[in-house]
Amino acid sequence: MSQSEDKKAVTLTSFKLVIFAIAMFAFCMWVLPPLYTLFCEVTGLNGKTKGQYQATEVQVDTSRLVKVQFVATKNENMPWAFAPAERILEVHPGQAVTTHFVASNPTENIMVGQAVPSMVPHNATDFFHKTECFCFNQQALAAGETAELGLQFIVDQEIPKGVNTIILSYTLFDVTENSKDIVEQKRQELTTATQAAAELITNNIKL
């Protein structure tokens, strides 16, 4: 094979490798995430929890207790303080339970957070029903603001007998950059509240 043919072969091989790399990148970015989500929804692996549950009248199983442990973590770029108000609860299957997490924004700016849940053991995900959860919505906090983030849930009566402890973990992410509408809405709420407080003070002085 001549030197010219060698160069052509190398160039062709390099071109094929570049095309392959681009194809793999596109596959990882756009194809794998929805497939992974579908896989988790079908199998329950990785502890992905279910969405909002519509509560119905059920009889509480007072003969059994299930321990629910709450864990709060943060993405490395999230400066908020974030923790469960109660780290462990013992609940009866079928019992409607209310608790909350506490989040604080120590920065000087309005920020928006999004909590992403996960659960172990994975076979408990089908039997842990969230009727209300702060993770369903993004949370906006003003500079220095602290908020209680509510969670209501029911452990299903049909939960396997071998599952006596559930660990529910929330990881908090900073989504401020992609939530400009929410930031603006929060800013308007703060302005309205400040104006109302100023008017109240003015009226009291006049009285």
N, C-alpha and C positions, 0 to 999 in steps of 0.2 A: 504493500500500500504506500502510495506517495505521501510526501509531507503535506501536500494540499488536502489530500483525502483524509489524513489524520486530523487536520484542523477542523475539517467539516464534521467529522464524526464527534469530536470533542464539543464543538459548538452545538450540534444537534442534541447530544446527551445533556449538556448544560441547560439548553432550552427546555427539554423534557422535565428536568429536575425542578426548574423554576415554576413551570406550569403545575407540576405535582404539588409543590409547596403551597402555591396559591390556592389550589383546589382543597388541600387539607386545611388551610386556614379558614376558608369559607365554610367548610364542613363543620369545623369546631365552633365557629362563631354563630352560625345560623341554623344548622341542622341538629347538632348534638343537644343544645339546651332544651328545645321542645320535646325531643325524644327522651331526654333524661327526666323531665318533668312528668311525661306520660308514664315512663317506667316506674317512677316513685309513686304515682297515684295508683297504678295498678297493683304493685307489689307491696307498697308501704315501706320499702327500704329507705334508709337514710332518715327515717323519722319525719318525713314531711307530713304535717298535720292537715286535717280537713278544713274546709271553709266554714261559714256561719251555719249553725244548726237551728232549726225551728223546734223549740221545746214543745213537748206534749205531756199530758197527764200520765205519770207512771207511778207505780208503787215503789217506795224506797226500800231497798234491801238492808234492813238494820242488822242483819246477822253477819254482815261482812264489812270490813274496813279496807280501803285502798289508800296507801300513802302516796301523796303527790308532792314531789320536790320541784321547786322553781329555781331556775338558774338564769342570771342576767349577764350577758357579755356584750362587748362593743367591738365594732370594727376599729382597726388601729387609727383611722382618721377621725373617729367620732369623739369629741372632747366632753360630751355630757357625762354626768354622774347618772347611773342607771342600776336599780336594784329592786328585788321583790320586797313588798311590805312584809310578807310572810314567806319564809323559806320552805316550810313543810306544813302540809295540811293532811289530816286523815279524814277521808270522806266515805260515806256510804254510797254504793252504786245506786243511781237513780236520784240522788240528792242534788238539788240546784245549789251551786256554791258561788259566792262572790268574793273576789279578792282584788288586789291591784298591785301594780308596780309604781315606783316613784322615779321620775326623771327630772334632772335639773340642767339648765343651760348656763354654764359659768362664763360664757363669752359675752362680748359687748354687742353682739349682733343677733338678729332674728335667725333662728335655724330651724330646719325641718328634719325630723327623723323618721325612719321606717323600721319597724321591728319585724324580723323574719323568724318564725318558730321552727323548732325541731323537737323530736320526741324519741325517747327510748323507754322500753323496748319497742321495736318497730311494729310488733303485732298488737300494740295498744292503740295505735292511731285510729283504727276504725271504731273504737269504743270510747274515745275522748271527744266530747261534743262541746264546741265553744258557741254559746248562744250570743255572747257579746265579747268583743276583744279589741283592744287598742291596735292590734296588728292588722285589723281590717282597713285602717285608715292611716294616712301620714299624720304625724304629730308636729305642730308648729309651736315653738316656745320663744318668747321674747328674751332679750338679754337679762340674765339673772333670774329668770322665771323657773319655778318648780311646779310640777303638775303630777296628780295621781292618775295613772293610766289604768282604766278598769278592765277586768276580766271576769266573765261569768261562764261557768262550764258545768257539765254533767258527765260523770263517768257512767257509761252504759251498764245496765244490769247483766248484759250478756258478756261482759269482759271475761276472758278465760280465767279459770280458777288459779292457774299458775302465776298470773300477773298480780302481784301484791304491792309493787312500787312502780310509779311512773315518774320519769324525769322530764319536765317540760322546760325547754331552754329557749330564750329569745336573744337573738343577736341584733343589736341596734346599729343601723347604718345612717350616715349623713347623706341626705338626698336634697340638700338645700339648692344646689346648683341646678337641679332639674325640676325644681318646684317653685318657680318664680311667682306664679299666680297665688300660691298659698302664702308665700312670704308677703306679697302685696296685700292680700286679704288680712293677714295678721297685723300688718302695719296700719291699715285703715281702722281695724278694731281698737288698736292702742290709741290712735288719734281721737277716735270717737269717745273712748273712755276718759281720756285726758280732758277733752273739752267738757264733758258732762261733769267731771269732778270740779273743774274750774268754775262752771256755772253754779254748781251747788254752793261752793265757797262764797261766790259773789252774792248770791241770794241770801245766805246766812249773815253776811256782813251788813247787808241792807236792812235785815230784820233787827 
